[in-house]
Amino acid sequence: MLITPPLTPGHAIVRHASGLGEMVAAMRTQRERAVDFEATGLRWANGSHPIGYGLGFMEGDRVRAWYVPFAHQTAEVQCDP
């Protein structure tokens, strides 16, 4: 059984298309946004590849952020947009 640890308030892991819609709707309301890409490494020529991305913004003094895993090597559900 997989147990995902609790996330910091304002953070979410997107595993389904419905979560993508919520994320995009929230991101559209903001002028300033943050983007982060996660990869298996930095050596693309040696086979490193993207495995997920994060998007977020500040809402006052609160962070709102989403992580979208799509190529992790895990038994957990991956997002398939």
NUDO-992266 format. One record per atom (N, C-alpha, C, O): residue number from 1; residue in three letters; atom name; x, y, z. Coordinates in nm, 3 decimals, decimal comma. Layout:
(NUM "ala" "CA" (X Y Z)) ...
This chain:
(1 "met" "N" (0,084 -0,118 0,000)) (1 "met" "CA" (0,000 0,000 0,000)) (1 "met" "C" (0,088 0,124 0,000)) (1 "met" "O" (0,182 0,135 0,079)) (2 "leu" "N" (0,057 0,218 -0,089)) (2 "leu" "CA" (0,131 0,343 -0,096)) (2 "leu" "C" (0,067 0,447 -0,007)) (2 "leu" "O" (-0,055 0,465 -0,009)) (3 "ile" "N" (0,149 0,515 0,069)) (3 "ile" "CA" (0,099 0,621 0,154)) (3 "ile" "C" (0,167 0,751 0,114)) (3 "ile" "O" (0,289 0,763 0,125)) (4 "thr" "N" (0,090 0,846 0,066)) (4 "thr" "CA" (0,144 0,976 0,028)) (4 "thr" "C" (0,142 1,065 0,152)) (4 "thr" "O" (0,038 1,080 0,216)) (5 "pro" "N" (0,257 1,125 0,185)) (5 "pro" "CA" (0,258 1,213 0,302)) (5 "pro" "C" (0,170 1,335 0,279)) (5 "pro" "O" (0,147 1,374 0,164)) (6 "pro" "N" (0,122 1,396 0,387)) (6 "pro" "CA" (0,037 1,515 0,369)) (6 "pro" "C" (0,116 1,628 0,304)) (6 "pro" "O" (0,235 1,644 0,327)) (7 "leu" "N" (0,047 1,706 0,223)) (7 "leu" "CA" (0,109 1,819 0,155)) (7 "leu" "C" (0,092 1,947 0,237)) (7 "leu" "O" (0,001 1,958 0,319)) (8 "thr" "N" (0,179 2,041 0,213)) (8 "thr" "CA" (0,167 2,172 0,274)) (8 "thr" "C" (0,038 2,236 0,223)) (8 "thr" "O" (0,004 2,219 0,106)) (9 "pro" "N" (-0,036 2,307 0,308)) (9 "pro" "CA" (-0,158 2,374 0,261)) (9 "pro" "C" (-0,130 2,461 0,138)) (9 "pro" "O" (-0,029 2,531 0,132)) (10 "gly" "N" (-0,222 2,457 0,042)) (10 "gly" "CA" (-0,206 2,533 -0,081)) (10 "gly" "C" (-0,135 2,458 -0,192)) (10 "gly" "O" (-0,125 2,507 -0,304)) (11 "his" "N" (-0,087 2,337 -0,162)) (11 "his" "CA" (-0,017 2,256 -0,261)) (11 "his" "C" (-0,103 2,135 -0,299)) (11 "his" "O" (-0,179 2,083 -0,217)) (12 "ala" "N" (-0,089 2,092 -0,423)) (12 "ala" "CA" (-0,166 1,976 -0,471)) (12 "ala" "C" (-0,085 1,898 -0,573)) (12 "ala" "O" (-0,003 1,954 -0,645)) (13 "ile" "N" (-0,110 1,768 -0,579)) (13 "ile" "CA" (-0,055 1,683 -0,684)) (13 "ile" "C" (-0,169 1,654 -0,780)) (13 "ile" "O" (-0,274 1,606 -0,739)) (14 "val" "N" (-0,148 1,684 -0,907)) (14 "val" "CA" (-0,252 1,665 -1,008)) (14 "val" "C" (-0,232 1,529 -1,074)) (14 "val" "O" (-0,129 1,504 -1,136)) (15 "arg" "N" (-0,331 1,443 -1,058)) (15 "arg" "CA" (-0,322 1,308 -1,115)) (15 "arg" "C" (-0,429 1,279 -1,220)) (15 "arg" "O" (-0,426 1,174 -1,285)) (16 "his" "N" (-0,524 1,371 -1,237)) (16 "his" "CA" (-0,633 1,349 -1,331)) (16 "his" "C" (-0,665 1,477 -1,408)) (16 "his" "O" (-0,628 1,586 -1,364)) (17 "ala" "N" (-0,731 1,464 -1,520)) (17 "ala" "CA" (-0,764 1,579 -1,605)) (17 "ala" "C" (-0,845 1,685 -1,531)) (17 "ala" "O" (-0,829 1,804 -1,556)) (18 "ser" "N" (-0,932 1,644 -1,440)) (18 "ser" "CA" (-1,012 1,742 -1,366)) (18 "ser" "C" (-0,923 1,835 -1,285)) (18 "ser" "O" (-0,952 1,954 -1,273)) (19 "gly" "N" (-0,816 1,782 -1,230)) (19 "gly" "CA" (-0,722 1,864 -1,155)) (19 "gly" "C" (-0,647 1,962 -1,245)) (19 "gly" "O" (-0,614 2,072 -1,203)) (20 "leu" "N" (-0,621 1,920 -1,370)) (20 "leu" "CA" (-0,557 2,010 -1,465)) (20 "leu" "C" (-0,646 2,131 -1,493)) (20 "leu" "O" (-0,597 2,244 -1,500)) (21 "gly" "N" (-0,775 2,107 -1,509)) (21 "gly" "CA" (-0,869 2,216 -1,535)) (21 "gly" "C" (-0,872 2,316 -1,421)) (21 "gly" "O" (-0,873 2,437 -1,443)) (22 "glu" "N" (-0,873 2,266 -1,298)) (22 "glu" "CA" (-0,872 2,353 -1,180)) (22 "glu" "C" (-0,743 2,435 -1,175)) (22 "glu" "O" (-0,745 2,554 -1,146)) (23 "met" "N" (-0,630 2,369 -1,203)) (23 "met" "CA" (-0,501 2,436 -1,201)) (23 "met" "C" (-0,496 2,547 -1,306)) (23 "met" "O" (-0,456 2,659 -1,276)) (24 "val" "N" (-0,537 2,517 -1,428)) (24 "val" "CA" (-0,533 2,615 -1,536)) (24 "val" "C" (-0,625 2,733 -1,506)) (24 "val" "O" (-0,588 2,848 -1,529)) (25 "ala" "N" (-0,744 2,706 -1,454)) (25 "ala" "CA" (-0,837 2,814 -1,420)) (25 "ala" "C" (-0,776 2,908 -1,316)) (25 "ala" "O" (-0,788 3,030 -1,329)) (26 "ala" "N" (-0,713 2,853 -1,214)) (26 "ala" "CA" (-0,650 2,936 -1,111)) (26 "ala" "C" (-0,531 3,014 -1,167)) (26 "ala" "O" (-0,514 3,131 -1,135)) (27 "met" "N" (-0,450 2,949 -1,250)) (27 "met" "CA" (-0,332 3,015 -1,307)) (27 "met" "C" (-0,371 3,131 -1,398)) (27 "met" "O" (-0,299 3,231 -1,405)) (28 "arg" "N" (-0,482 3,119 -1,466)) (28 "arg" "CA" (-0,526 3,226 -1,557)) (28 "arg" "C" (-0,561 3,355 -1,485)) (28 "arg" "O" (-0,563 3,461 -1,546)) (29 "thr" "N" (-0,588 3,347 -1,356)) (29 "thr" "CA" (-0,627 3,466 -1,281)) (29 "thr" "C" (-0,506 3,548 -1,235)) (29 "thr" "O" (-0,521 3,656 -1,179)) (30 "gln" "N" (-0,386 3,497 -1,260)) (30 "gln" "CA" (-0,264 3,560 -1,207)) (30 "gln" "C" (-0,178 3,623 -1,316)) (30 "gln" "O" (-0,170 3,573 -1,428)) (31 "arg" "N" (-0,115 3,736 -1,281)) (31 "arg" "CA" (-0,021 3,801 -1,373)) (31 "arg" "C" (0,119 3,742 -1,359)) (31 "arg" "O" (0,192 3,734 -1,458)) (32 "glu" "N" (0,157 3,702 -1,239)) (32 "glu" "CA" (0,289 3,645 -1,214)) (32 "glu" "C" (0,274 3,499 -1,174)) (32 "glu" "O" (0,195 3,465 -1,085)) (33 "arg" "N" (0,352 3,414 -1,241)) (33 "arg" "CA" (0,342 3,271 -1,218)) (33 "arg" "C" (0,482 3,211 -1,210)) (33 "arg" "O" (0,578 3,267 -1,262)) (34 "ala" "N" (0,491 3,097 -1,144)) (34 "ala" "CA" (0,617 3,023 -1,135)) (34 "ala" "C" (0,601 2,890 -1,208)) (34 "ala" "O" (0,495 2,828 -1,204)) (35 "val" "N" (0,708 2,847 -1,274)) (35 "val" "CA" (0,709 2,720 -1,347)) (35 "val" "C" (0,836 2,645 -1,309)) (35 "val" "O" (0,944 2,705 -1,300)) (36 "asp" "N" (0,825 2,515 -1,287)) (36 "asp" "CA" (0,940 2,432 -1,254)) (36 "asp" "C" (0,926 2,299 -1,325)) (36 "asp" "O" (0,818 2,239 -1,326)) (37 "phe" "N" (1,034 2,252 -1,386)) (37 "phe" "CA" (1,033 2,121 -1,451)) (37 "phe" "C" (1,123 2,027 -1,373)) (37 "phe" "O" (1,232 2,065 -1,331)) (38 "glu" "N" (1,078 1,905 -1,355)) (38 "glu" "CA" (1,158 1,802 -1,290)) (38 "glu" "C" (1,201 1,701 -1,396)) (38 "glu" "O" (1,125 1,668 -1,487)) (39 "ala" "N" (1,323 1,651 -1,382)) (39 "ala" "CA" (1,378 1,557 -1,479)) (39 "ala" "C" (1,457 1,450 -1,406)) (39 "ala" "O" (1,487 1,462 -1,288)) (40 "thr" "N" (1,491 1,345 -1,479)) (40 "thr" "CA" (1,570 1,237 -1,421)) (40 "thr" "C" (1,717 1,276 -1,407)) (40 "thr" "O" (1,793 1,207 -1,340)) (41 "gly" "N" (1,756 1,385 -1,468)) (41 "gly" "CA" (1,893 1,434 -1,461)) (41 "gly" "C" (1,911 1,551 -1,555)) (41 "gly" "O" (1,815 1,599 -1,616)) (42 "leu" "N" (2,034 1,598 -1,567)) (42 "leu" "CA" (2,062 1,714 -1,651)) (42 "leu" "C" (2,132 1,679 -1,782)) (42 "leu" "O" (2,159 1,767 -1,863)) (43 "arg" "N" (2,162 1,554 -1,802)) (43 "arg" "CA" (2,236 1,512 -1,922)) (43 "arg" "C" (2,141 1,452 -2,026)) (43 "arg" "O" (2,124 1,331 -2,035)) (44 "trp" "N" (2,082 1,541 -2,102)) (44 "trp" "CA" (1,982 1,498 -2,201)) (44 "trp" "C" (2,041 1,402 -2,303)) (44 "trp" "O" (1,975 1,309 -2,348)) (45 "ala" "N" (2,166 1,426 -2,340)) (45 "ala" "CA" (2,230 1,339 -2,440)) (45 "ala" "C" (2,250 1,197 -2,387)) (45 "ala" "O" (2,267 1,104 -2,465)) (46 "asn" "N" (2,249 1,181 -2,255)) (46 "asn" "CA" (2,266 1,048 -2,194)) (46 "asn" "C" (2,135 0,985 -2,151)) (46 "asn" "O" (2,135 0,886 -2,077)) (47 "gly" "N" (2,024 1,040 -2,198)) (47 "gly" "CA" (1,895 0,978 -2,172)) (47 "gly" "C" (1,810 1,041 -2,063)) (47 "gly" "O" (1,701 0,991 -2,034)) (48 "ser" "N" (1,856 1,149 -2,002)) (48 "ser" "CA" (1,772 1,217 -1,903)) (48 "ser" "C" (1,647 1,270 -1,972)) (48 "ser" "O" (1,651 1,310 -2,088)) (49 "his" "N" (1,536 1,269 -1,899)) (49 "his" "CA" (1,411 1,313 -1,960)) (49 "his" "C" (1,319 1,375 -1,854)) (49 "his" "O" (1,335 1,350 -1,735)) (50 "pro" "N" (1,223 1,456 -1,897)) (50 "pro" "CA" (1,128 1,517 -1,803)) (50 "pro" "C" (1,040 1,411 -1,737)) (50 "pro" "O" (1,004 1,311 -1,799)) (51 "ile" "N" (1,004 1,436 -1,609)) (51 "ile" "CA" (0,915 1,344 -1,539)) (51 "ile" "C" (0,796 1,415 -1,475)) (51 "ile" "O" (0,703 1,349 -1,428)) (52 "gly" "N" (0,797 1,549 -1,474)) (52 "gly" "CA" (0,687 1,623 -1,415)) (52 "gly" "C" (0,713 1,772 -1,420)) (52 "gly" "O" (0,823 1,816 -1,451)) (53 "tyr" "N" (0,610 1,848 -1,390)) (53 "tyr" "CA" (0,627 1,993 -1,385)) (53 "tyr" "C" (0,539 2,051 -1,275)) (53 "tyr" "O" (0,438 1,993 -1,235)) (54 "gly" "N" (0,581 2,166 -1,228)) (54 "gly" "CA" (0,507 2,236 -1,124)) (54 "gly" "C" (0,471 2,375 -1,169)) (54 "gly" "O" (0,547 2,440 -1,240)) (55 "leu" "N" (0,355 2,422 -1,127)) (55 "leu" "CA" (0,310 2,558 -1,155)) (55 "leu" "C" (0,259 2,617 -1,024)) (55 "leu" "O" (0,206 2,545 -0,939)) (56 "gly" "N" (0,275 2,747 -1,009)) (56 "gly" "CA" (0,226 2,808 -0,888)) (56 "gly" "C" (0,226 2,959 -0,892)) (56 "gly" "O" (0,271 3,020 -0,989)) (57 "phe" "N" (0,176 3,018 -0,785)) (57 "phe" "CA" (0,174 3,163 -0,772)) (57 "phe" "C" (0,153 3,199 -0,625)) (57 "phe" "O" (0,114 3,115 -0,544)) (58 "met" "N" (0,178 3,324 -0,594)) (58 "met" "CA" (0,152 3,376 -0,460)) (58 "met" "C" (0,014 3,440 -0,461)) (58 "met" "O" (-0,020 3,515 -0,552)) (59 "glu" "N" (-0,063 3,411 -0,359)) (59 "glu" "CA" (-0,195 3,471 -0,340)) (59 "glu" "C" (-0,190 3,543 -0,206)) (59 "glu" "O" (-0,218 3,485 -0,102)) (60 "gly" "N" (-0,153 3,672 -0,211)) (60 "gly" "CA" (-0,125 3,745 -0,087)) (60 "gly" "C" (0,003 3,690 -0,029)) (60 "gly" "O" (0,107 3,694 -0,094)) (61 "asp" "N" (-0,002 3,638 0,093)) (61 "asp" "CA" (0,116 3,577 0,153)) (61 "asp" "C" (0,109 3,425 0,152)) (61 "asp" "O" (0,185 3,357 0,220)) (62 "arg" "N" (0,017 3,372 0,073)) (62 "arg" "CA" (-0,006 3,228 0,064)) (62 "arg" "C" (0,039 3,174 -0,072)) (62 "arg" "O" (0,014 3,236 -0,175)) (63 "val" "N" (0,105 3,059 -0,071)) (63 "val" "CA" (0,147 2,992 -0,195)) (63 "val" "C" (0,035 2,901 -0,242)) (63 "val" "O" (-0,026 2,829 -0,163)) (64 "arg" "N" (0,009 2,903 -0,372)) (64 "arg" "CA" (-0,077 2,802 -0,435)) (64 "arg" "C" (0,009 2,734 -0,540)) (64 "arg" "O" (0,065 2,801 -0,627)) (65 "ala" "N" (0,020 2,604 -0,533)) (65 "ala" "CA" (0,110 2,531 -0,623)) (65 "ala" "C" (0,055 2,394 -0,657)) (65 "ala" "O" (-0,014 2,331 -0,576)) (66 "trp" "N" (0,087 2,350 -0,777)) (66 "trp" "CA" (0,045 2,219 -0,826)) (66 "trp" "C" (0,166 2,149 -0,885)) (66 "trp" "O" (0,251 2,212 -0,948)) (67 "tyr" "N" (0,175 2,019 -0,864)) (67 "tyr" "CA" (0,277 1,938 -0,928)) (67 "tyr" "C" (0,206 1,834 -1,015)) (67 "tyr" "O" (0,112 1,769 -0,970)) (68 "val" "N" (0,252 1,820 -1,138)) (68 "val" "CA" (0,190 1,727 -1,233)) (68 "val" "C" (0,294 1,620 -1,271)) (68 "val" "O" (0,378 1,645 -1,357)) (69 "pro" "N" (0,288 1,502 -1,208)) (69 "pro" "CA" (0,379 1,394 -1,245)) (69 "pro" "C" (0,326 1,322 -1,369)) (69 "pro" "O" (0,207 1,292 -1,379)) (70 "phe" "N" (0,415 1,294 -1,463)) (70 "phe" "CA" (0,367 1,221 -1,581)) (70 "phe" "C" (0,461 1,110 -1,626)) (70 "phe" "O" (0,425 1,032 -1,714)) (71 "ala" "N" (0,580 1,100 -1,569)) (71 "ala" "CA" (0,670 0,993 -1,611)) (71 "ala" "C" (0,757 0,942 -1,496)) (71 "ala" "O" (0,870 0,898 -1,518)) (72 "his" "N" (0,705 0,947 -1,374)) (72 "his" "CA" (0,779 0,893 -1,260)) (72 "his" "C" (0,777 0,741 -1,267)) (72 "his" "O" (0,684 0,683 -1,321)) (73 "gln" "N" (0,879 0,678 -1,214)) (73 "gln" "CA" (0,884 0,532 -1,206)) (73 "gln" "C" (0,829 0,493 -1,069)) (73 "gln" "O" (0,904 0,473 -0,974)) (74 "thr" "N" (0,697 0,481 -1,060)) (74 "thr" "CA" (0,630 0,453 -0,934)) (74 "thr" "C" (0,497 0,383 -0,962)) (74 "thr" "O" (0,448 0,385 -1,075)) (75 "ala" "N" (0,441 0,323 -0,862)) (75 "ala" "CA" (0,310 0,260 -0,876)) (75 "ala" "C" (0,197 0,360 -0,859)) (75 "ala" "O" (0,081 0,328 -0,884)) (76 "glu" "N" (0,230 0,484 -0,815)) (76 "glu" "CA" (0,126 0,587 -0,797)) (76 "glu" "C" (0,071 0,632 -0,932)) (76 "glu" "O" (0,139 0,623 -1,034)) (77 "val" "N" (-0,052 0,678 -0,930)) (77 "val" "CA" (-0,118 0,726 -1,053)) (77 "val" "C" (-0,043 0,848 -1,107)) (77 "val" "O" (-0,008 0,939 -1,032)) (78 "gln" "N" (-0,020 0,847 -1,238)) (78 "gln" "CA" (0,044 0,959 -1,306)) (78 "gln" "C" (-0,062 1,033 -1,387)) (78 "gln" "O" (-0,161 0,973 -1,431)) (79 "cys" "N" (-0,042 1,161 -1,406)) (79 "cys" "CA" (-0,137 1,238 -1,487)) (79 "cys" "C" (-0,116 1,205 -1,634)) (79 "cys" "O" (-0,002 1,197 -1,681)) (80 "asp" "N" (-0,222 1,185 -1,706)) (80 "asp" "CA" (-0,216 1,155 -1,850)) (80 "asp" "C" (-0,303 1,254 -1,923)) (80 "asp" "O" (-0,415 1,223 -1,963)) (81 "pro" "N" (-0,250 1,378 -1,940)) (81 "pro" "CA" (-0,332 1,482 -2,004)) (81 "pro" "C" (-0,353 1,447 -2,146)) (81 "pro" "O" (-0,419 1,521 -2,219)) 
